[in-house]
């Protein structure tokens, strides 16, 4: 069994899946996370192939199914509240068969990893500083509640702490030095609002001129809240960018309220809910692009290494697949040599996954600037939904290819001969 001690910074999806497989393989794993263990914030996420193979191998597929939102489809509305198109699950629809809220998904992965006696989680803890030597990493860990600092020694460090990764900043340099943050021209906000009967069972979307979009998604049939999202596909809001940088929540909310107030559909209710929401989150969407994902005894994982943005639909899949590959390579070669193998296997897949759909214009085509563009988009959705319904009525094979099935097998997880997959 490996005897190395590994520190993982970040208890999100990538961090906890890496902790699970490393713990299963005998590594001593410590996971530090700046937030509280009970935090349940975040938007809805889906697990698709080939990432689905990884979670099935973890033996938690049933638990994921128990916690899925139950979203049954997608409905497109106009400003007057008229339904233009309804889509079911998978295929052309944005609704997948395994949709969970980020907090629920992360909680399941955390509990799976925490079940190993050699995996320890420390919440409200961050990396204060670190020093690499030839033989180890010396890390000062800070407890956020009382600011106490303890010094510990590790063989390797995995930075899975998101787009604004502190691990990356400490080891590789600041984003300005690295030139690694690439804006895609959009601002988003996520929050919960009180649930109303019409929020179930479909997710709902409405477009407004000026590249403004609102998307609501059900959290669960018995839930008292609905997940809501504002997507603004322009980069002309310097005051919102400053508010995001300062994490000034009142100013963030005010900026979105000014953008969306009085637009029709359910905007009044949603804006009011946003202003009262305690789990509000806002940011400018950016991709992370780095020349290398490792330096010495430190390796980056997930959004800290390659954030693709929600427009690609690949962030969650890459987090799961990347965690599996990194843990697999460390299990085969329990040293920093595994980092090169991990990057060699994954780099081209990540590069392809980071490509924005429709030639890089998906965020503009699917969120039009003009009323005419929105009208064309609605009619496109209408025609597609009617075609799918007609072919379904005729019991013919699916006319629209399921992109989830098409993606399956594009990346070889190399599970065939893995002893870790036997359980």
NUKOL-747288 format. One line per 10 residues: number of its first residue (from 1); their letters; for each residue x, y, z of N, C-alpha, C. Coordinates in steps of 0.1 Angstrom, whole numbers, plus 5000, padded with zeros to 4 digits. Each point is the difference from the previous one (the first is absolute). Layout:
# residues N
NUM> A> X/Y/Z/X/Y/Z/X/Y/Z  ...
END
This chain:
# residues 423
1> XXXXXXXXXX> 5008/4988/5000/4992/5012/5000/5009/5013/5000  4996/5010/4993/5008/5012/5000/5000/5006/5014  5011/5006/5003/5001/5007/5013/5000/5015/5000  4999/5005/4988/5001/5015/4998/4988/5007/5006  5004/5012/5005/4989/5009/5006/4997/5011/4990  4988/5001/4996/4996/5009/4990/4990/5010/5006  5002/5013/4997/4991/5011/5004/4992/5004/4988  4987/5000/5001/4991/5005/4989/4994/5013/5005  5001/5011/4993/4994/5012/5003/4987/5002/4992  4989/4999/5007/4987/5001/4993/4992/4987/5001
11> XXXXXXXXXX> 4988/5001/5007/4991/4989/5002/4988/4999/4990  5002/5006/4988/4990/5000/4990/4999/4986/4993  4995/5000/4989/4998/4987/4992/5014/4994/4997  5009/5008/4994/5013/4994/4996/5008/4996/5012  5000/5008/5011/5008/4997/5011/4995/4988/5008  4987/4998/5001/4995/4989/5008/5001/4987/4992  4998/5000/4986/5002/4988/4993/5014/4996/5000  5010/5009/4999/5014/4996/5001/5003/4995/5013  4994/5005/5011/5002/4995/5014/4994/4986/5001  4989/4997/4994/4994/4987/5000/5010/4990/4994
21> XXXXXXXXXX> 5004/5002/4988/5008/4990/4994/5014/4999/5006  5006/5011/5004/5013/4999/5007/4998/4993/5013  4990/5003/5008/4997/4993/5012/4998/4986/4998  4993/4996/4990/4997/4986/4997/5013/4992/4997  5010/5008/4994/5013/4994/4996/5010/5000/5011  4997/5005/5012/5009/4999/5012/5008/5013/5003  4998/5011/4992/5007/5012/5003/4994/5006/5013  5008/5007/5008/4995/5008/5011/4996/5014/4994  4987/5003/5000/4995/5012/4994/4994/5010/5010  5004/5013/4999/4994/5010/5008/4994/5010/4990
31> XXXXXXXXXX> 4987/5003/5002/4993/5010/4991/4997/5012/5008  5004/5012/4996/4997/5012/5006/4990/5008/4992  4990/5006/5006/4990/5007/4993/4996/5013/5008  5000/5011/4993/4998/5013/5007/4986/5002/5005  4990/4993/4994/4986/5002/5004/4996/4990/5012  4988/5001/5005/4995/4992/5010/4995/4987/4994  5000/4989/5007/4996/4987/4996/4986/5000/4995  4991/5008/5007/4986/4999/4997/4996/5009/4989  5009/5007/4993/4997/5009/4989/4994/4992/4989  4988/5005/4994/4993/4993/4990/4997/5009/4988
41> XXXXXXXXXX> 5009/5009/4996/4997/5009/4990/5004/4995/4986  4994/5006/4990/5004/4997/4986/4989/4996/4991  5003/5000/4987/4989/4997/4990/4999/4986/4997  4990/4997/4991/4998/4986/4996/5011/4995/4991  5004/4987/5002/5010/4994/4991/4996/4987/4996  5006/4995/4989/4997/4987/4994/5012/4991/4999  4999/4987/5001/5011/4991/4998/4997/4992/4988  5009/5001/4990/4998/4993/4987/5012/4990/4998  4999/4992/4990/5011/4991/4996/5011/5009/4994  5013/4996/5002/5004/4988/5008/5002/5002/5015
51> XXXXXXXXXX> 4997/5012/5005/5002/5003/5014/4991/4990/5008  4988/4997/4994/4991/4991/5007/5006/4987/5004  5009/4995/4992/5007/4987/5003/5008/5001/5013  5006/5012/5002/5008/5002/5012/4991/5000/5013  4989/5007/5000/4991/5000/5012/4993/4986/5002  4998/4993/4989/4994/4987/5002/5010/4990/5006  5013/5002/4996/5010/4992/5006/5002/5003/5015  4996/5012/5004/5001/5004/5014/4989/4994/5009  4990/4994/4993/4989/4993/5008/4990/5010/5005  4999/5012/4994/4991/5010/5006/4990/5004/4990
61> XXXXXXXXXX> 4998/4993/4989/4990/5003/4990/4986/5001/5006  4997/4990/5008/4986/5000/5007/4998/5013/5008  5010/5003/5008/4999/5012/5008/4998/5013/4992  5007/5001/4988/4998/5011/4991/4986/5000/4995  4995/4989/4996/4986/4999/4995/4990/5004/5010  5003/4997/5013/4991/5004/5011/4999/5015/5002  5011/5007/4997/5001/5014/5002/4998/5009/4988  4997/4994/4988/4998/5008/4988/4988/5008/5001  5000/5011/4993/4989/5010/5001/4987/4995/4995  5000/4991/4990/4988/4995/4995/4995/5008/4988
71> XXXXXXXXXX> 5008/5010/4996/4996/5008/4988/4996/4992/4988  4988/5002/4995/4995/4992/4989/5001/5006/4986  5005/5011/4999/5001/5006/4987/5003/5015/5000  4998/5006/4989/5004/5014/4998/4988/5008/4992  4997/5012/5005/4990/5008/4993/5005/5014/4997  4998/5004/4988/5005/5014/4995/4988/5009/5000  5001/5011/5007/4989/5010/5001/5004/5013/4993  4990/5009/4997/5002/5013/4996/4997/5010/5011  5001/5013/4997/4998/5010/5011/4986/5000/5005  4990/4996/4992/4986/5000/5004/4996/4987/5007
81> XXXXXXXXXX> 5010/4991/5002/4997/4988/5007/4995/4989/4992  5001/5001/4986/4995/4990/4991/5011/4989/4998  4996/4988/5000/5009/4989/4998/5002/4998/4985  5013/5000/4996/5004/4998/4986/5004/4986/4997  5007/4994/5009/5005/4986/4997/5001/4992/5013  4998/4987/4999/5002/4991/5012/5009/4989/4995  5010/4997/5007/5009/4989/4997/5000/4990/5013  5002/4988/4997/5001/4990/5011/5014/4999/5005  5005/4988/5003/5013/4997/5006/5010/4995/4989  5012/5006/5001/5011/4996/4991/4997/5004/4986
91> XXXXXXXXXX> 5009/4995/4991/4999/5004/4986/5003/5015/4998  4990/5007/4994/5002/5014/4997/4997/5009/5012  4995/4994/5011/4996/5007/5012/5012/5003/5009  4999/5011/5007/5011/5003/5010/4998/4991/5013  4989/4993/5001/4997/4992/5012/5006/4986/4997  5008/4996/5010/5006/4986/4999/4993/4991/5009  5004/4987/5000/4993/4990/5007/5005/4999/5015  5011/5006/5003/5005/5000/5013/5004/5014/5004  4991/5008/5004/5002/5014/5004/4999/5001/5016  5010/5007/5005/5001/5002/5015/5004/5014/5002
101> XXXXXXXXXX> 4997/5006/5012/5005/5012/5004/5014/4998/5004  5009/5010/4998/5014/4999/5003/5002/4996/5014  4993/5006/5009/5002/4997/5014/4997/4985/5004  4990/4995/4994/4996/4986/5002/5011/4991/4994  5004/5003/4988/5010/4991/4993/5013/5001/5008  5005/5011/5004/5012/5002/5008/4999/4992/5013  4989/5001/5007/4998/4993/5012/5001/4985/4999  4995/4994/4989/5001/4986/4998/5014/4996/4998  5008/5008/4992/5014/4996/4997/5008/5002/5013  4997/5010/5008/5007/5002/5012/4998/4989/5010
111> XXXXXXXXXX> 4988/4995/5001/4997/4989/5010/5006/4987/4995  5001/4998/4987/5006/4988/4995/5015/5000/5003  5007/5011/4998/5014/5001/5003/5003/5000/5015  4991/5007/5008/5002/5001/5014/4999/4986/5007  4994/4991/4993/4997/4986/5007/5014/4993/5001  5010/5004/4993/5013/4993/5002/5007/5006/5012  5006/4991/5008/5006/5005/5013/5013/5008/4997  5006/4998/4988/5012/5007/4996/4997/5013/4992  4987/5004/5000/4997/5013/4994/4994/5009/5011  5006/5012/5001/4995/5009/5011/4996/5014/4993
121> XXXXXXXXXX> 4989/5005/5004/4995/5013/4995/5001/5010/5011  5005/5012/4996/5001/5011/5009/4993/5012/4994  4989/5003/5005/4992/5012/4994/5004/5013/5007  4997/5011/4993/5004/5013/5005/5015/5001/5002  5007/4994/4991/5015/4999/5001/5006/5004/4986  5010/5008/5000/5006/5004/4987/5015/4999/5001  5007/5000/4988/5014/5000/5000/5005/5014/5001  5008/5003/5011/5005/5013/5003/5013/5003/4991  5009/4990/5000/5012/5000/4993/5006/4986/4998  5009/4999/4991/5007/4987/4998/5014/5001/4995
131> XXXXXXXXXX> 5008/4990/5003/5013/5000/4994/5003/4986/4995  5005/4999/4988/5004/4987/4994/5014/4997/5002  5004/4988/5004/5013/4996/5000/5002/4988/4990  5011/4994/5000/5002/4988/4991/4992/4988/5005  4998/5000/5013/4993/4988/5006/4986/5001/5004  4995/5013/5002/4987/5002/5005/4995/5014/4998  4988/5002/5004/4994/5013/5001/4996/5004/5014  5005/5011/5004/4997/5005/5014/4989/5010/4999  4989/4998/5006/4988/5008/4998/4995/5006/5013  4998/5013/5000/4994/5006/5012/4985/5001/4997
141> XXXXXXXXXX> 4992/4993/5008/4985/5000/4999/4994/5010/5010  4991/5008/4995/4993/5010/5009/4986/4996/5002  4996/4999/5013/4986/4998/5003/4993/5014/5000  4989/5001/4992/4994/5013/4998/4993/5005/5012  4995/4991/5008/4992/5004/5012/5008/5008/5010  5012/4995/5003/5008/5007/5010/5014/5005/4995  5002/4998/4987/5013/5005/4994/5012/4992/5005  4999/4989/5006/5011/4992/5004/5007/4994/4989  5013/4999/5000/5008/4994/4989/5007/4988/5005  4999/4989/4993/5008/4988/5003/5009/4996/4988
151> XXXXXXXXXX> 5011/4995/5003/5010/4996/4989/4999/4985/4999  4998/4995/4987/5000/4986/4998/5008/4996/4987  5004/4987/4999/5008/4996/4990/4993/4990/4991  5001/5002/4986/4994/4991/4991/5009/4996/4989  4997/4989/4993/5008/4996/4988/4996/5007/4988  4987/5003/4998/4995/5007/4989/4987/5008/5003  4998/5010/4992/4988/5008/5002/4992/5001/4987  4987/4998/5001/4990/5001/4989/4992/5013/5002  5001/5009/4990/4992/5012/5001/4987/4999/4992  4989/4998/5008/4987/4998/4993/4991/5011/5006
161> XXXXXXXXXX> 5005/5012/5000/4993/5011/5007/4994/5011/4991  4997/4996/4988/4992/5008/4991/5007/5010/4992  4992/5008/4992/5006/5010/4991/5009/5010/5006  4997/5004/5012/5008/5010/5007/5011/4993/5010  5003/4988/4996/5009/4991/5008/5011/5008/5008  5000/4998/5013/5011/5005/5008/5012/4992/4998  4998/4987/4999/5012/4991/4997/5007/5004/4988  4993/5003/4989/5006/5004/4988/5008/5013/5002  4994/5009/5007/5006/5013/5002/5013/4999/5008  5000/4991/5011/5012/4999/5008/5011/4993/4993
171> XXXXXXXXXX> 4997/4990/4991/5010/4992/4994/5004/5004/4986  4990/5004/4992/5003/5003/4986/5001/5015/4997  4993/5008/5008/5000/5015/4998/4986/5005/4999  4999/5013/5000/4987/5007/4999/4994/4998/4987  4986/5001/4998/4994/4999/4987/5006/5011/4990  5003/5011/5005/5006/5010/4991/5014/4996/4995  5008/4994/5009/5013/4995/4996/4998/4988/4990  4991/4992/5002/4998/4988/4992/4992/5003/4987  4992/5011/5001/4991/5003/4988/4991/4988/4998  4994/4994/5010/4993/4987/4999/4985/5001/5000
181> XXXXXXXXXX> 4995/5012/5004/4985/5002/5000/4996/5006/4987  4991/4993/4993/4995/5005/4987/4985/5002/5001  4996/5013/5001/4985/5003/5000/4993/4995/4987  4988/4996/5002/4992/4995/4988/4989/5010/4997  5000/5012/5007/4990/5010/4997/4986/4998/5006  5000/4996/5013/4987/4997/5006/5001/5001/5015  4989/5005/5006/4999/5000/5015/4988/4991/5004  5001/4993/5011/4989/4991/5005/4998/5003/5015  4988/4996/5004/4997/5000/5014/4991/4988/5003  5002/4993/5011/4992/4989/5004/4994/5002/5014
191> XXXXXXXXXX> 4988/4996/5002/4994/5002/5013/4987/4992/5001  4994/4999/5012/4988/4993/5002/4988/5010/5003  4989/4996/4995/4988/5008/5003/4989/4991/5005  4990/5006/5007/4989/4991/5005/4993/4993/4989  4997/4987/5001/4994/4992/4990/4985/5004/4998  4995/5000/4988/4986/5002/4997/4996/4987/4991  4987/4997/5000/4995/4988/4993/5005/4999/4986  5001/5011/4992/5004/4999/4986/5015/4997/4998  5007/5000/5011/5015/4997/4999/5003/4985/4998  4990/4992/5002/5002/4985/4999/4991/4995/4989
201> XXXXXXXXXX> 5005/4990/4991/5012/4992/5002/5011/5004/4990  4998/5010/4991/5009/5004/4990/5009/5012/5004  5012/5000/4994/5008/5012/5001/4994/5010/4990  5001/5013/5002/4994/5010/4992/5009/5011/4996  4999/5005/4988/5009/5010/4995/4993/5011/4992  5005/5012/5001/4994/5011/4993/5012/5010/4996  4999/5004/4987/5010/5009/4995/4995/5015/4999  5009/5009/5001/4996/5014/4999/5011/5007/4992  4996/5011/4992/5010/5007/4992/5012/5005/5008  5011/5001/4994/5012/5004/5007/5008/4988/5006
211> XXXXXXXXXX> 4998/4988/4994/5007/4988/5004/4997/4997/5015  4988/5001/5004/4996/4997/5014/4991/4988/5000  5003/4991/5010/4993/4988/5001/4997/4996/5014  4989/4994/5003/4996/4995/5013/4997/4985/4999  5006/4992/5009/4998/4986/4999/4997/4995/5015  4988/4994/5001/4996/4994/5013/5000/4985/4999  5004/4994/5011/5001/4985/5000/4994/4995/5013  4992/4989/5000/4995/4994/5012/5011/4994/5008  4999/5001/5013/5010/4994/5009/4995/4986/5004  4987/4998/5001/4994/4987/5004/4986/5002/5002
221> XXXXXXXXXX> 4992/4989/4999/4986/5001/5001/4995/5005/5013  5007/4996/5011/4996/5004/5013/5007/5013/5005  5010/5005/4992/5008/5011/5004/4991/5013/5001  5004/5009/5009/4993/5012/5002/5006/5012/4992  5011/4996/4992/5007/5011/4993/5001/4995/4985  5003/5010/4992/5003/4997/4985/5014/5007/4997  5008/4994/4992/5013/5006/4996/4998/5009/4989  5006/5012/5001/4998/5010/4989/5014/5005/4996  5001/5004/4987/5012/5004/4994/4998/5012/4991  5008/5010/5001/5001/5011/4990/5012/4998/4992
231> XXXXXXXXXX> 4999/5001/4987/5012/4999/4991/4999/5013/4991  5011/5008/5001/5001/5012/4992/5012/4999/4991  4998/4998/4987/5012/4998/4991/5005/5012/4994  5005/5009/5008/5008/5012/4996/5011/5002/5011  5010/5007/4996/5010/5003/5010/5002/5015/5003  4988/5007/4999/5000/5015/5001/4996/5005/5014  5002/4992/5010/4996/5004/5014/5012/5001/5009  5008/5011/4999/5012/5001/5009/4996/5001/5014  4988/5006/5003/4996/5001/5015/4997/4986/5005  4994/4991/4992/4998/4986/5005/5013/4993/5001
241> XXXXXXXXXX> 5009/5002/4991/5013/4993/5001/5007/5004/5012  4999/5013/5004/5007/5005/5012/4993/4994/5013  4986/4999/4999/4993/4994/5011/5003/4986/5002  5002/4993/4989/5004/4985/5000/5013/4999/5007  5010/5008/4995/5013/5000/5006/5001/5002/5015  4991/5009/5004/4999/5004/5014/4991/4991/5008  4993/4991/4993/4990/4991/5006/4990/5009/5008  4996/5011/4994/4990/5009/5006/4986/4996/4996  4994/4991/5008/4987/4994/4996/4989/5011/4997  4998/5010/5009/4990/5010/4997/5002/5006/4986
251> XXXXXXXXXX> 5012/5004/4996/5002/5006/4988/4998/4990/4988  5004/4988/5002/4998/4990/4990/4985/4998/4997  4992/4999/5011/4986/4999/4998/4993/5012/4994  5005/5011/5004/4995/5013/4994/5002/5000/4985  5012/4996/4996/5003/5000/4985/4991/4991/4992  4997/4988/5006/4991/4991/4993/4986/5005/5000  4996/5006/5011/4986/5006/5001/4998/5011/4990  5010/5008/4998/4999/5010/4990/4999/4995/4985  5007/4988/4998/5000/4994/4987/4986/4994/4997  4994/4994/5010/4988/4991/4998/4987/5006/5004
261> XXXXXXXXXX> 4999/5010/5008/4988/5005/5005/4990/5004/4989  4988/4997/5001/4989/5004/4991/5000/4994/4986  5007/4989/4998/5001/4994/4987/4988/4991/4996  4992/4996/5009/4989/4991/4996/5002/4986/5005  4991/4991/4996/5000/4986/5005/5000/5000/5015  5009/4993/5007/5000/5000/5015/5012/5008/5006  5004/5010/4992/5012/5007/5005/4998/5007/5013  4988/5006/5003/4998/5007/5012/5001/4991/5012  4994/4988/4999/5001/4990/5011/5014/4995/5002  5008/4998/4988/5013/4994/5001/5010/5011/5005
271> XXXXXXXXXX> 4999/5012/4996/5008/5011/5005/4998/5002/5015  4987/5000/5004/4997/5001/5014/5006/4989/5008  4999/4988/4995/5006/4988/5007/5015/5001/5001  5006/5005/4989/5015/5002/5000/5004/5010/5011  4993/5011/5001/5004/5010/5010/5000/4994/5014  4991/4990/5003/4999/4994/5013/5008/4988/5002  5006/4995/4989/5006/4987/5000/5013/5000/5009  5002/4991/5008/5012/4999/5008/5011/4992/4993  4997/4992/4990/5009/4992/4993/5004/5005/4987  4999/5013/4998/5003/5007/4988/5015/4999/4996
281> XXXXXXXXXX> 5003/4997/4988/5014/4999/4995/5001/5007/4986  5009/5008/4998/5002/5007/4987/5015/5000/4996  5002/4999/4986/5014/5000/4996/5000/5003/4985  5011/5004/4995/5002/5001/4985/5006/4987/4995  4994/4994/4990/5004/4987/4995/5014/5001/4993  5009/4991/5004/5013/5000/4995/5005/4986/4998  5008/4998/4990/5007/4987/4999/5014/5001/5006  5005/4989/5005/5014/5000/5005/5008/4992/4990  5011/5006/4995/5009/4993/4990/5014/5002/5005  5007/4989/5003/5014/5000/5005/5009/4991/4991
291> XXXXXXXXXX> 5012/5004/5000/5010/4993/4992/5003/4986/5006  5000/4999/5013/5002/4988/5007/4991/4999/5013  4997/4988/5004/4991/4999/5012/5007/4996/5012  5013/4998/4999/5008/4996/5012/5013/5008/5001  5005/5001/5013/5013/5006/5002/5005/4994/5013  5011/4993/4998/5006/4993/5012/4991/4989/5005  4996/5002/5013/4992/4990/5007/4985/5005/5000  4997/5010/4992/4986/5005/5000/4994/4998/4986  4987/4996/5000/4993/4998/4988/4986/5006/5001  4995/5005/4989/4987/5007/5000/4990/4990/4994
301> XXXXXXXXXX> 4987/5002/5005/4990/4991/4996/4987/5008/4999  4991/4996/4990/4987/5007/4998/5001/5014/4996  4991/5009/5004/5000/5013/4995/5013/5008/5003  5007/4997/5010/5013/5007/5002/5010/4998/4989  4998/4989/4993/5009/4997/4989/4994/5003/4986  4987/4998/4999/4994/5001/4986/4986/5005/4999  4995/5008/5009/4986/5003/5000/4994/5003/4986  4990/4992/4996/4995/5002/4986/4988/5009/4998  4994/5004/5011/4988/5009/5001/4987/4991/4997  4989/5004/5006/4987/4992/4998/4996/4999/4985
311> XXXXXXXXXX> 5005/5009/4992/4995/5000/4986/5005/4987/4992  5010/4994/5005/5005/4988/4994/4992/4988/5005  4994/5001/5012/4993/4988/5006/5009/4989/5005  5013/5003/5001/5010/4990/5003/5007/5002/5013  4997/5010/5008/5007/5002/5012/4999/4989/5010  4988/4995/5002/4998/4989/5010/5007/4987/4995  4998/4997/4987/5006/4988/4994/5015/5000/5001  5006/5012/4997/5015/5001/5001/5005/4998/5014  4992/5006/5010/5004/4998/5014/5001/4986/5004  4990/4992/4996/4999/4986/5004/5010/4992/4993
321> XXXXXXXXXX> 5001/5002/4987/5010/4992/4992/5014/5004/5004  5003/5013/5002/5013/5004/5004/5005/4994/5013  4990/5000/5010/5003/4994/5013/5004/4985/4999  4992/4993/4992/5002/4986/4998/5014/4998/4993  5003/5007/4990/5013/4998/4993/5012/5003/5009  4999/5011/5007/5011/5004/5009/5002/4989/5011  4989/4996/5006/5001/4989/5011/5006/4987/4994  4995/4997/4988/5004/4988/4993/5015/5000/4997  5005/5012/4995/5015/5001/4997/5008/4999/5013  4995/5007/5011/5007/4999/5012/5000/4986/5006
331> XXXXXXXXXX> 4990/4993/4998/5000/4986/5004/5010/4991/4993  5001/5003/4987/5010/4993/4992/5014/5004/5003  5002/5013/5002/5014/5005/5003/4999/5010/5011  5000/4996/5013/4998/5009/5011/5011/5010/5002  5002/5009/4991/5010/5010/5000/4996/5011/4991  5008/5011/5000/4997/5011/4991/5001/4996/4985  5006/4989/4997/5000/4996/4986/4986/4998/4995  4990/4997/5009/4987/4998/4996/4993/5012/4994  5005/5012/5004/4994/5012/4995/5002/5002/4985  5011/4996/4995/5003/5001/4985/4991/4990/4993
341> XXXXXXXXXX> 4998/4988/5005/4991/4991/4994/4986/5004/5000  4996/5006/5011/4986/5005/5001/4997/5011/4990  5010/5009/4998/4998/5011/4991/5001/4995/4985  5008/4991/4998/5002/4994/4986/4987/4994/4996  4994/4992/5009/4987/4993/4996/4988/5010/4998  5000/5010/5008/4988/5008/5001/5001/5013/4992  5011/5005/4997/5002/5013/4994/4991/5002/4987  5001/4991/4991/4993/5002/4987/4985/5000/5002  4995/4991/5009/4986/4999/5004/4995/5013/5006  5008/5005/5009/4996/5013/5006/5000/5011/4990
351> XXXXXXXXXX> 5010/5001/4991/5000/5010/4990/4988/5000/4991  4996/4988/4996/4988/4998/4992/4987/5004/5008  5000/4996/5012/4988/5003/5009/4999/5015/5002  5010/5007/5000/5000/5015/5003/4995/5008/4988  4999/4994/4988/4995/5007/4988/4986/5003/5002  4997/5013/4999/4986/5004/5001/4992/4996/4988  4988/4994/5002/4992/4995/4989/4997/5010/4989  4996/4995/4989/4996/5009/4988/5011/5009/4996  5012/4995/4999/5011/5008/4996/5004/5011/5010  4996/4998/5012/5004/5010/5010/4989/5011/5002
361> XXXXXXXXXX> 4989/4999/4993/4989/5010/5000/4988/4995/5007  5000/4989/5007/4988/4994/5006/4994/5010/5010  5008/5007/5008/4994/5009/5010/4993/5012/4994  5003/5003/4987/4993/5011/4993/4988/4995/4992  5002/4989/4993/4989/4995/4992/4989/4995/5009  5003/4994/5011/4989/4995/5009/4995/5011/5010  5006/5012/5000/4995/5011/5008/5001/5012/4991  4991/5002/4991/5000/5010/4990/5000/5015/5005  5005/5009/4992/5000/5014/5003/4987/5007/4997  4993/4996/4990/4989/5007/4995/4987/4992/5002
371> XXXXXXXXXX> 4988/5007/4999/4987/4993/5001/4999/4991/4988  5005/5004/4988/4999/4991/4988/5008/4988/5003  5012/5001/5005/5008/4988/5003/4993/4990/5010  4994/5006/5010/4992/4992/5009/4989/4993/4994  4993/5007/4991/4988/4994/4993/5005/4988/4991  5011/5001/4993/5006/4989/4992/5003/4989/5009  5006/5002/5012/5004/4990/5009/4988/4992/5005  4989/5008/5004/4988/4993/5005/4994/4991/4989  5000/5005/4988/4994/4992/4989/5008/4988/4998  5013/5001/5001/5009/4988/4998/4997/4990/5011
381> XXXXXXXXXX> 4999/5004/5012/4996/4991/5011/4987/4994/4998  4990/5008/4995/4987/4995/4997/5000/4989/4990  5007/5002/4989/5001/4990/4989/5006/4987/5005  5011/5002/5007/5007/4988/5005/4991/4992/5010  4994/5007/5009/4991/4993/5009/4989/4993/4993  4994/5006/4990/4989/4993/4993/5005/4988/4992  5012/5002/4994/5006/4989/4992/5002/4988/5010  5006/5002/5011/5002/4990/5010/4987/4993/5004  4990/5008/5003/4987/4995/5004/4994/4991/4989  5001/5005/4987/4995/4992/4989/5007/4987/4998
391> XXXXXXXXXX> 5013/5000/5000/5007/4987/4999/4998/4991/5011  4998/5005/5012/4997/4992/5012/4986/4994/4998  4991/5007/4995/4986/4995/4998/5000/4989/4990  5009/5001/4990/5002/4989/4990/5008/4988/5004  5006/5002/5013/5008/4989/5005/5012/4997/4992  5005/5011/4993/5012/4998/4992/5013/5002/5008  5011/4996/4995/5013/5003/5007/5002/5015/5003  5007/5003/5010/5003/5014/5003/5006/5008/4989  4993/5011/4996/5005/5008/4989/5012/5008/5004  5000/5005/5012/5010/5008/5005/5010/4992/5008
401> XXXXXXXXXX> 5013/5000/4996/5010/4992/5008/5001/5005/5014  5002/4990/5009/5002/5004/5014/5015/5003/5001  5003/5013/5003/5014/5004/5001/5007/4993/5011  4992/4996/5010/5007/4992/5012/5005/4987/4995  4991/4993/4992/5005/4987/4995/5011/5002/4990  5000/5011/4992/5010/5002/4990/5014/5002/5007  5000/5006/5012/5012/5003/5007/5006/4988/5007  4991/4990/5003/5005/4988/5007/5010/4993/4992  5011/4997/5006/5011/4992/4994/5010/5009/4993  4998/5013/5000/5010/5009/4995/5013/5001/5008
411> XXXXXXXXXX> 4998/4997/5013/5012/4999/5008/5001/4986/5007  5012/4994/4999/5002/4987/5005/5004/5001/5015  4991/4996/5009/5003/5000/5014/5010/4989/5004  5003/4991/4992/5009/4989/5003/4996/4992/5012  4987/4997/5001/4995/4993/5011/5001/4985/4999  5003/4995/4989/5000/4986/4997/5008/4991/5010  5012/5004/5002/5009/4992/5008/5002/5005/5014  4992/5010/5004/5003/5006/5013/4994/4991/5012  5008/4997/5009/4996/4992/5011/4990/5008/5009  5002/5014/5000/4992/5008/5008/4985/5000/4995
421> XXX> 4998/4995/4988/4986/5000/4995/4993/4987/5004  5007/4991/5006/4994/4987/5003/4989/5001/5011  5002/5010/5009/4990/5001/5011/4987/5006/4995
END
